[in-house]
Amino acid sequence: MSDSPSLVVTRELVPTVMEALRARFEVDVFDGDRAISREDLLKRIQGADAALTLLTEKVDAEFFDAAGPQLRIVANHAVGFDNVDVPEATRRGVPVSNTPEVLTETTADLAWALLLAAARRIAEGDRFLRSRTPWIWGPQMMMGVDIHGKTLGVVGFGRIGQAVARRASGFGMKVIYSSSSGPRKVGGIDAEHREFEDLLREADFVSVNVALNDSTRHLFGEEQFRAMKPTAVLVNTARGPVVDEAALARALKAGEIFAAGIDVFEKEPEVHPELLECENAVIIPHLGSATIDTREAMGMLAAENLFAVFEGRRPPTLINPEVWKG
């Protein structure tokens, strides 16, 4: 029987990370290609010393009850942690960590990929050619909207929102932003603060970069889409429930906004059926951090948090520092 602490990993991570984890822990990993079932998760976590979870796993009182009092850390493999009941973890004295910063630039790159694709109808053009429909170039064929010289509105001005904003300078864009913390001075970014409602009316492109909480759930709904320009493009790389998908589909079909680029969904992996029908929606399966380098960096940061706890060190990206007494 191994003397190494036991670790439950809820999905197979990249090989370098799994190798590092197996060198230090007795690892029980769910190797399916879909999210682990709730029943299987609660069974596997029983008696475990640590857990490495993904955003697809709900870490709540039931989870902690099943695990037992010996659980020493939950390392969440994501920058967001809306899947974790942090107050409950804190009440039980369990440290929770996440993986910020290492995915900032990669996610900002992806936001711009969606912005460009939606504005210039790239995915629609790709589908058109693959359908083998006869065509010839025409002056009114698949016209999109210009990006250069327009106004980018960034909703949520944290690390990722600021990274999205920095990229706008190459397109000669004006940048405006809204933030729950109000106006902020950020070095190297020429951006002007706006109230949320004013940003919606002024922006040609709206990038959503807020955390998911009670105040941001369905932050974008019918009223917000009606406030936007009919030529506007919405990009969401934050969390799915920030946007009311049914309302977005109606706005796209009605021409209330021009297009959308969506990486995250309300009920992942489900996508609202009406959104699937919108040719002017570029939809991708939560690829924000999906590069080789970034997924390795995320996994190694999650691993470092685990290593720290079992070495008596404070985890480097601890979410609930009040539990740490080391």
Long-range contacts (C-beta under 8 A, 24 or more apart in sequence): 2-26, 5-49, 5-50, 5-72, 5-310, 6-47, 6-48, 6-49, 6-50, 7-48, 7-49, 7-50, 7-51, 7-52, 7-306, 8-41, 8-44, 8-45, 8-48, 8-50, 8-51, 8-52, 9-51, 9-52, 10-35, 10-36, 10-41, 10-51, 10-52, 10-53, 10-54, 10-56, 10-57, 11-35, 11-36, 11-54, 11-56, 13-52, 13-77, 13-295, 13-299, 14-292, 14-295, 14-296, 14-299, 16-296, 16-299, 16-300, 17-296, 17-299, 17-300, 17-302, 17-303, 20-300, 20-303, 21-52, 21-303, 21-306, 24-306, 24-307, 24-310, 25-49, 25-50, 25-306, 34-269, 42-66, 45-71, 49-310, 50-74, 50-75, 50-306, 50-309, 50-310, 51-75, 52-77, 52-302, 52-303, 52-306, 53-77, 53-83, 53-84, 54-78, 54-83, 55-80, 55-82, 55-83, 56-83, 56-268, 57-83, 58-83, 59-83, 59-84, 59-85, 59-89, 59-96, 60-84, 60-85, 60-88, 61-85, 61-88, 64-88, 64-89, 64-92, 64-94, 72-309, 72-310, 73-97, 73-305, 73-306, 73-309, 73-315, 75-302, 75-303, 75-305, 75-306, 75-315, 76-302, 77-298, 77-299, 77-302, 78-298, 79-103, 79-104, 79-160, 80-211, 80-212, 80-238, 80-239, 81-319, 82-211, 82-212, 82-213, 82-239, 84-319, 86-319, 86-320, 89-320, 89-323, 90-320, 90-322, 90-323, 93-323, 94-323, 95-305, 95-309, 95-315, 95-318, 95-319, 95-320, 95-323, 95-324, 96-318, 96-319, 96-320, 97-302, 97-305, 97-315, 97-316, 97-317, 97-318, 97-319, 98-317, 98-319, 99-297, 99-298, 99-301, 99-302, 99-317, 100-159, 100-317, 101-159, 102-294, 102-297, 102-298, 102-301, 103-288, 103-289, 103-294, 103-297, 103-298, 104-159, 104-160, 104-163, 105-163, 106-288, 106-289, 106-291, 106-293, 106-294, 107-160, 107-163, 107-237, 107-288, 107-289, 108-160, 108-163, 108-164, 108-166, 108-167, 109-167, 110-237, 110-263, 110-287, 110-288, 110-289, 110-290, 111-160, 111-164, 111-207, 111-209, 111-235, 111-237, 111-261, 111-263, 111-288, 112-164, 112-167, 113-261, 114-235, 114-237, 114-261, 114-262, 114-263, 114-282, 114-284, 115-147, 115-205, 115-207, 115-233, 115-235, 115-261, 116-147, 117-261, 117-282, 118-233, 118-235, 118-258, 118-259, 118-260, 118-261, 118-280, 118-281, 118-282, 119-144, 119-145, 119-146, 119-147, 119-205, 119-233, 119-258, 119-259, 120-144, 120-147, 121-259, 121-280, 122-282, 123-282, 124-279, 124-280, 144-259, 145-204, 145-231, 145-233, 145-258, 145-259, 147-171, 147-173, 147-205, 148-172, 148-173, 149-173, 150-174, 150-204, 150-205, 151-175, 151-176, 151-202, 151-203, 151-204, 151-205, 152-176, 152-203, 152-204, 152-205, 152-207, 153-177, 153-178, 153-194, 153-199, 153-200, 153-202, 153-203, 153-204, 153-205, 153-206, 153-207, 154-178, 154-191, 154-207, 154-209, 155-196, 155-199, 155-206, 155-207, 155-208, 155-209, 155-210, 155-219, 156-180, 156-208, 156-209, 156-210, 156-211, 156-238, 157-181, 157-184, 157-186, 157-191, 157-209, 158-209, 158-211, 160-209, 160-237, 161-207, 161-209, 162-186, 162-189, 164-207, 164-209, 165-189, 165-191, 173-205, 176-202, 176-203, 180-210, 180-215, 197-227, 200-224, 200-227, 200-228, 201-227, 201-228, 201-229, 203-228, 203-229, 203-232, 204-229, 204-231, 204-232, 204-233, 205-232, 205-233, 205-235, 206-232, 206-233, 206-234, 206-235, 207-235, 207-237, 208-234, 208-235, 208-236, 208-237, 208-238, 208-242, 208-243, 209-237, 209-238, 210-238, 210-239, 210-242, 211-238, 211-239, 212-238, 212-239, 212-241, 212-242, 216-242, 217-241, 217-242, 218-242, 218-243, 218-244, 219-243, 220-244, 220-247, 220-248, 221-247, 222-247, 222-250, 222-251, 225-250, 225-251, 225-256, 225-257, 226-251, 226-256, 228-256, 228-257, 229-257, 229-258, 230-255, 230-256, 230-257, 230-258, 231-257, 231-258, 232-257, 232-258, 233-257, 233-258, 233-259, 233-260, 233-261, 234-259, 234-260, 234-261, 234-262, 235-260, 235-261, 235-262, 236-260, 236-261, 236-262, 236-263, 236-264, 237-263, 237-264, 237-288, 238-264, 239-264, 240-264, 240-265, 240-266, 240-267, 240-268, 241-266, 245-271, 245-272, 245-274, 245-275, 246-272, 246-274, 248-275, 248-281, 249-274, 249-275, 249-277, 249-278, 249-281, 250-274, 252-278, 252-280, 252-281, 253-277, 253-278, 263-287, 263-288, 264-288
